[in-house]
């Protein structure tokens, strides 16, 4: 039985038995870009982006992903249903409440990965406010620039060039908060969701500038890499991969 | 008590009582004072004689008489003489005969293979010595530790092996133990031995009594033997360990080139493939020159823990002692790092949790391979844009598999990724000591094509075959039920400490069958049952041959690391669960119910074939364990003589505190796998996977037969240092008779005069002498 057929069958069986439970065997560990609701954010800045993210991960990799990611409040225990959350927005954020701070702190303390995506990098208000609030969540951790040799840029695709990608290319770098060598928070100022967003007819919702479709493909690959980082951490840093990857880089023009 | 008499050995008669009277100086004086006083008095009298010869007119007689009286009175005032009256008895000297009961004494006493055993000669000599010495003779046996009272008049018919049953010849310890008995030290000690003894410091430190020796044996048969096996340093898994083997040929045997083979002896699984589970680790040829040869043979042991090693030589045809042609070693192999192969069929949060845990441990060497792309995936990129590498399945499972301590197969479909042809190798790997963890998921167990495969053979539970009417997994959420075995198992103690007795709700489980291979279920499904009607195992473990195996039918143990449930324990549950599972898989003593080893019945020295063996049980992590169940199985058919054999099973009540020594019976020569289970009071310990497994060996000769020749030179060294003699069994009369001991039964002492009377007498006589001198014109 093919895995996806099996997943479908088992999910359907569980659903029929239990009234569409959210979780099912084989689906529990699937990638899910949960939409974080906190600081006044009421949904993803690009509403279709999280589902599209899941779809691309499922289409391109062996990983399972949830086609309809949930939106969860920082104060809700369901935030801890999976170690990945996506917080995007376009405007200013209100200060996080004590409960939200505690919820996010717990999520990160258990090893969760939070991607903060500023959908309006031109104003930068969301990104700036998110950094301010993360400084309250993790007062002893400062963001650092992600180097171009970081595993994030080769977890699945060898990104060329190795840098963050999105709808716009305002900066060529991204920052991150690390704990024990692992990324806990990624700060993006590229509107990654904007490059992923697609309507029900299959049309891209936003134009990608300045690189057009090539840049969009790079953004999708970057999103897949982030998902694979959430699922395998630094697997591609293992020494066993090094000779293959070096050889592959050597053949690049 | 004082000594009397000395000469050639003769028997002592019954003690006689005598009455002794004597005049002795006051007992409170130091020994030197009376003699000094007498010397001074004598000197004074000499000077007086010279003086009188010069003074011709002096009244010599008067002066001389007065001087003698004064000198006598003065001497009496100093030494204050006392009258001694004592009733005494002459006691025969205490003689200790030390009989060597080490295993070398079971060898022939001459160069004939069927010659009289040395222990027979020694016992005869000891009996003769006892008769010759008479009186107070203690016969004690020495071998390991303090000497023990010995019976040289034991029942006839006991074999030489049973009478020479000690694993060492520690003469130094025996002599020190005797010397430390201050109440009645021996006048002499007579060692009856073949000279293969440990002298320790006896050759340098003169003991307080003479040590004589009777040298047993005057030759040894033709023999080729392994003289010694040296390990250069500690044994570490996966690292080459130089083994230096010394061989020797004695008794005039012609050796030439001897081939040496080193094998690891492994436990065999009843259903295992192949006929022989032992593995040849190294071979070599030793060229014997001048009777000896040394060969270096590097070996690599892949599994940590106690391993059984056989070093054997191919002996010439006329070799008389075949048992010293091989040595059985029990080597403790340490683990510097744990090498784990982690393969996963797809990336998931569960894979993430396990990988994060594995990589967080600096002592863990993790090699991971995750299937990130299936043939049906549309990556929309050329291969050079992908950071993917081919799954090196052939190299991993043919070349590198033995180098791993554990293999974790997580939600992995065997067929599409070429694992199926390598499942026999994985099964052999487990049977030969490897560790296997099979973790569930939609591609695991039945869904992964493992039913009926060699991997199913090394899984604790049966893997059902896929059928149209059967689902490979049950997607009904459930909370596992912990079994009684799980509640008491050290393997889950860390988990209990971290999260208590509550487990999270899991979203489903792989469907599995009944337990097999003595597997033990630690968690079961609350509703699903196996074909036999028992609760379906969720977490189960089993000992498979020399290795261990775990089946975990869940795909979401990460709920112990990251979930609302995990938040209650800060995610420590995941660490605690896998620390226990991997620790048990690696035979970490913390996760074993008890530690035990096969030893000599003395509880300390190595097990000897033909001697009584015992189980030595060390501290048990199960407090209050009061019942032991054990199973003992040979790794290879043992070399047993009539009457030898260890019990296959054991069920005993335990009393006292560890270490406990449980007697077993006469051991045959061989290597054995022990399974030990202990239970609390009232519990029934079972010999399943939760039992401790240990390996033990019993040699017939061991170090004692490494060099079968008698060693008179060592005895001569000992005798020379202590003032004794060394004789042959036919020369016992040449051993000097030790001094008799005199014991006073009654003793009275009375002064001749009171102290003041001696002083007054001295004053008066000295005054008279002065008066006589003046009258004689002397100054």
Boltz contact constraints between the chains, C-beta under 6 A:
constraints:
  - contact:
      token1: [A, 3]
      token2: [B, 442]
      max_distance: 6.0
  - contact:
      token1: [A, 3]
      token2: [B, 443]
      max_distance: 6.0
  - contact:
      token1: [A, 6]
      token2: [B, 442]
      max_distance: 6.0
  - contact:
      token1: [A, 10]
      token2: [B, 473]
      max_distance: 6.0
  - contact:
      token1: [A, 10]
      token2: [B, 475]
      max_distance: 6.0
  - contact:
      token1: [A, 13]
      token2: [B, 475]
      max_distance: 6.0
  - contact:
      token1: [A, 14]
      token2: [B, 475]
      max_distance: 6.0
  - contact:
      token1: [A, 23]
      token2: [B, 507]
      max_distance: 6.0
  - contact:
      token1: [A, 24]
      token2: [B, 475]
      max_distance: 6.0
  - contact:
      token1: [A, 24]
      token2: [B, 507]
      max_distance: 6.0
  - contact:
      token1: [A, 25]
      token2: [B, 473]
      max_distance: 6.0
  - contact:
      token1: [A, 25]
      token2: [B, 475]
      max_distance: 6.0
  - contact:
      token1: [A, 25]
      token2: [B, 507]
      max_distance: 6.0
  - contact:
      token1: [A, 25]
      token2: [B, 508]
      max_distance: 6.0
  - contact:
      token1: [A, 26]
      token2: [B, 442]
      max_distance: 6.0
  - contact:
      token1: [A, 28]
      token2: [B, 507]
      max_distance: 6.0
  - contact:
      token1: [A, 28]
      token2: [B, 556]
      max_distance: 6.0
  - contact:
      token1: [A, 29]
      token2: [B, 348]
      max_distance: 6.0
  - contact:
      token1: [A, 29]
      token2: [B, 349]
      max_distance: 6.0
  - contact:
      token1: [A, 29]
      token2: [B, 350]
      max_distance: 6.0
  - contact:
      token1: [A, 59]
      token2: [B, 378]
      max_distance: 6.0
  - contact:
      token1: [A, 60]
      token2: [B, 377]
      max_distance: 6.0
  - contact:
      token1: [A, 60]
      token2: [B, 379]
      max_distance: 6.0
  - contact:
      token1: [A, 61]
      token2: [B, 372]
      max_distance: 6.0
  - contact:
      token1: [A, 61]
      token2: [B, 377]
      max_distance: 6.0
  - contact:
      token1: [A, 62]
      token2: [B, 346]
      max_distance: 6.0
  - contact:
      token1: [A, 62]
      token2: [B, 371]
      max_distance: 6.0
  - contact:
      token1: [A, 62]
      token2: [B, 372]
      max_distance: 6.0
  - contact:
      token1: [A, 62]
      token2: [B, 373]
      max_distance: 6.0
  - contact:
      token1: [A, 62]
      token2: [B, 374]
      max_distance: 6.0
  - contact:
      token1: [A, 63]
      token2: [B, 346]
      max_distance: 6.0
  - contact:
      token1: [A, 63]
      token2: [B, 347]
      max_distance: 6.0
  - contact:
      token1: [A, 77]
      token2: [B, 564]
      max_distance: 6.0
  - contact:
      token1: [A, 80]
      token2: [B, 563]
      max_distance: 6.0
  - contact:
      token1: [A, 80]
      token2: [B, 564]
      max_distance: 6.0
  - contact:
      token1: [A, 80]
      token2: [B, 567]
      max_distance: 6.0
  - contact:
      token1: [A, 82]
      token2: [B, 349]
      max_distance: 6.0
  - contact:
      token1: [A, 83]
      token2: [B, 562]
      max_distance: 6.0
  - contact:
      token1: [A, 106]
      token2: [B, 567]
      max_distance: 6.0
  - contact:
      token1: [A, 110]
      token2: [B, 562]
      max_distance: 6.0
  - contact:
      token1: [A, 110]
      token2: [B, 571]
      max_distance: 6.0
  - contact:
      token1: [A, 154]
      token2: [B, 387]
      max_distance: 6.0
  - contact:
      token1: [A, 157]
      token2: [B, 385]
      max_distance: 6.0
  - contact:
      token1: [A, 158]
      token2: [B, 385]
      max_distance: 6.0
  - contact:
      token1: [A, 158]
      token2: [B, 387]
      max_distance: 6.0
  - contact:
      token1: [A, 231]
      token2: [B, 347]
      max_distance: 6.0
  - contact:
      token1: [A, 231]
      token2: [B, 352]
      max_distance: 6.0
  - contact:
      token1: [A, 232]
      token2: [B, 347]
      max_distance: 6.0
  - contact:
      token1: [A, 232]
      token2: [B, 370]
      max_distance: 6.0
  - contact:
      token1: [A, 233]
      token2: [B, 352]
      max_distance: 6.0
  - contact:
      token1: [A, 233]
      token2: [B, 356]
      max_distance: 6.0
  - contact:
      token1: [A, 235]
      token2: [B, 368]
      max_distance: 6.0
  - contact:
      token1: [A, 235]
      token2: [B, 370]
      max_distance: 6.0
  - contact:
      token1: [A, 236]
      token2: [B, 387]
      max_distance: 6.0
  - contact:
      token1: [A, 238]
      token2: [B, 368]
      max_distance: 6.0
  - contact:
      token1: [A, 241]
      token2: [B, 389]
      max_distance: 6.0
  - contact:
      token1: [A, 244]
      token2: [B, 389]
      max_distance: 6.0
  - contact:
      token1: [A, 248]
      token2: [B, 384]
      max_distance: 6.0
